[in-house]
């Protein structure tokens, strides 16, 4: 349907404004769960500190054991402390994982609901300029990347940061010199991560692009797979596929290789750090006389109970070194973990940006303040309710629609409709005829304000359609489109889509009028048969019959039939003629038809060409005119 | 299933085997380095005990560790690269095998899969399998090796400690497996709910005009709320199990450390007989971590594999699908003429359901004849002609082209000689000339022009910017329906076939052009059998013979004038159309 098909795959783009996107995402996530967030952060901090503290307490044990006569009571006390701390840590870790899980899942649900709610309110132009694939991937791929970010990456970032700080503080207390060694190694590690990581991120984006290309190729070729078979084109298809597939393999291999080697590099640089700390530590111990920084902690840890502090200086320092080495290991671990999340963050922010882009698109305006009422003024009659000073004015709905000098283009540069003026009096049947692209469907799309006109005006019972509430305007118009769409659900549900409070009887009688009753009762479960996948198991003709029944149920005062019977063969069309007549009775109807037999009995037929009405009149007048309509009718011109 | 998939590893077998081997090297270093470390610490402890340190020993251990780290680094990087090569290569081959197999599908096979489902299988599902595969070759060997090495080393240091580790690992393994076992069904349901959610969005997108026309936005939002709520419920159920598992694992790790400390410190002071001092204690703690991590890794790998099971099944389905058209034993390579003969043909699309589409068809068509086929929607017109280029096989009876049963031909040769212009026709991205050359790759520009002229397409092609080099865009979006149909006809004519079939392929072309296409067909290809399916009587009126189909049976064969008199259905269709719009003719 879309006239402006500009498929632009947006996958594989890096976030333009990562910090701002992150800030917004965090705000969105945590502002809804303030209490939970506070608890979560506290638990993360306690759990990380507990982990660090637990390991730190190993040092006094080792030191005690290293003394000539270790005191088991002291050791047991430390072990009990470690046990208690670990237990608290595990409980907190359980708590924050739980809380974060609820926050993350809740946010994802809200995000999906928000997106969908916002999407419903977007103008049609938006759907014309974005492919379904792109919009779908907001709900699937982009939300998925967010899932990982929220439920894993964010808690890990917080816990890593806390751990790093906690351990850093302890390291500085233990030994300043060795901390410097560790920091130096850290700089090296981070720069390696930066080089490899950004390379990896680049290749991952390339991989997404290559995947998109392959996807597009498979989509197009599979759509035409039967043509491939008929033309024995299989070998060619294979060869072209191979080119794209090889390209994908190449980028995928590079992207993954860079991601996989990051782990071992960091891990082993960690070992080198280990060695350096050990050796530098030894040198410090052996060469320096002043052990004060190393000793101070030991003295405070043991109080003044150790008389032999002075003598034991070197051995005790060695014990401290052992502890310090284990710190180095713990210091690296969170940093490693964060780097592993690097790609996840890049991808999630890209996804978040696409989601926000959609959510931020300006919605359709709601239209004016005139509303539609039924039976409020006069029993059993539709009326427009117009607010006037001191109350309301009721204008009966009659179905009088006029176009005055309407100019329209999907983009301002390209005008589709030029100075269209026409009128449909209540109860009249107006037909539009013309070739594809002449602007037939466009005219009907302007009546229900799918698109807004550039200049001129459209009035409905004398009211400018812009002054009418948009939902009410559309409620007054029943539409049967050329491409019929059905929804997952029973046949009954699909007919009832026209008017949600229609009874079963009303639905069945509508189906009978549309001549759909016959095939419906032959379906496995009759009216309760579940339709799946846009009614894939029904023929196009059957689907059109259902769409007509849907319009009949809706009981709208004005009808728009856009090629509503194009896929119904001429014999069946004759059969539903009665039903159609009943449907159109007393209603203003706009008909677009390819088959001229459908439009013959219209009060006025408009022949459109290049966005202009070139002929108008009833069938006999137009035939007598021997113009374009006459040529079309006698088959001298093609319609599409 | 896994066997079928692994067939696609092929040239990446070397990398796939080498990768775990290299990973073993890395795993060994993970064990050796802490061991050397403990030796180094031993030396340091000599100082601690007040003795003189052997600096040369420390230097040796230090450099040994450095060498080991270097070796481990090499192995790790190499392993990473090999894993990347093997897994993306495997994925590449899987996609290729799938796509190549799809090319062998018959029409009946193609009907089984929607385009969307094939795309998901080739992209998302393959990516899932690729991830599972790289996990396997990187972790599934490395983790157990690490686990075994660490157990052995700790037994060497102190058998009792090794025993403790084994018990801890077993407990952990049991907990992890119970959790995985419980979580898998939740995940399965969650994925199904996910599909439902996607279906809501998909439907809403395709039907957005209907939604907006009937002002049903709120109704759709309500549907979406239900779908997201379901996804939320099952995600929470699944993740609850997982959030329970992680702290459990942590607790076991911590408990193990505490036990080591208790037992170890007692051993160190000599309360319990054992070979542990305060240095080996640290090494042991590190081993404990590695052992438990090993168990975790294996569990996660298995979980990954079980989650990608669905993907594997869907891929295998595509790979194992065999064409429904068996190859002849002694194929005939030449189609001698355009004679066609249907003998007692019955046909149904699926063997299971007894819905016969064609019943007892007998008709013989001479080369060069022009045959029209008329019938209501669902009467079996398309099915009838599909049997001629063997797009489907008959259920009973036989179809002969040029005197030979279509099942005895080499398929490519048959289809080159029997051209068919499909009802749902497709043009591909590329220029007009590119698309026409589908019919004949080596066609000269003159031949293209001639075919275009025969299909009455020359005029409008020349009017396009760039003429034959005009880019049609994906699916031929840049030309009108009638123009598209004429391009498809020209494309088929270029094959210079013995039989050409038009399946309602001039429906969007006006009657005059329609007539002149038929006229040029007669002139340019008198030897070619022409079969035309049409909705419009006018399109078949002047055919040599017209076949009237009704509910899968031939109810009449003859010329227009004969059928008007003898065939009721034909007369009805004729009248509905004449009254509908052609009374001026």
Interface residues (C-beta under 8 A of the other chain):
Chain A: X1 X5 X7 X54 X58 X61 X62 X65 X66 X70 X72 X75 X79 X82 X83 X86 X87 X89 X90 X91 X93 X94 X97 X98 X101 X102 X105 X106 X108 X109 X112 X113 X116 X117 X119 X120 X121 X124 X127 X132 X135 X136 X139 X140 X151 X211 X214 X215 X216 X218 X219 X220 X221 X222 X223 X224 X225 X226 X227 X228 X229 X230 X231 X232 X233 X234 X235 X237 X238 X241 X242 X245 X246 X248 X249 X252 X253 X254 X255 X256 X257 X259 X260 X261 X263 X264 X265 X267 X268 X269 X271 X272 X274 X275 X278 X279 X282 X285 X286 X314 X315 X316 X318 X319 X321 X322 X325 X326 X435 X436 X437 X448 X450 X471 X474 X475 X477 X478 X479 X481 X485 X486 X487 X488 X497 X498 X500 X533 X534 X536 X539 X541 X554 X569 X570 X571 X572 X573 X574 X595 X596 X597 X600 X623 X633 X634 X635 X636 X637 X638 X639 X640
Chain B: X26 X33 X37 X40 X41 X44 X45 X47 X48 X49 X50 X53 X58 X62 X65 X66 X68 X69 X70 X72 X73 X75 X76 X77 X79 X80 X81 X83 X84 X85 X87 X88 X89 X91 X92 X95 X96 X99 X100 X102 X103 X104 X105 X106 X107 X110 X114 X115 X118 X119 X122 X123 X127 X130 X134 X138 X197 X198 X199 X200 X201 X202 X203 X204 X205 X206 X207 X208 X209 X210 X211 X212 X213 X214 X215 X216 X217 X218 X219 X220 X221 X224 X225 X228 X229 X231 X232 X235 X236 X239 X240 X243 X244 X246 X247 X250 X251 X254 X257 X258 X261 X262 X265 X266 X268 X269 X271 X277 X278 X279 X281 X282 X285 X376 X377 X378 X389 X391 X412 X415 X416 X419 X420 X422 X424 X425 X426 X428 X429 X438 X439 X474 X475 X477 X480 X481 X482 X491 X495 X508 X509 X510 X511 X512 X513 X535 X538 X572 X573 X576 X577 X579 X580 X581 X582 X584 X585
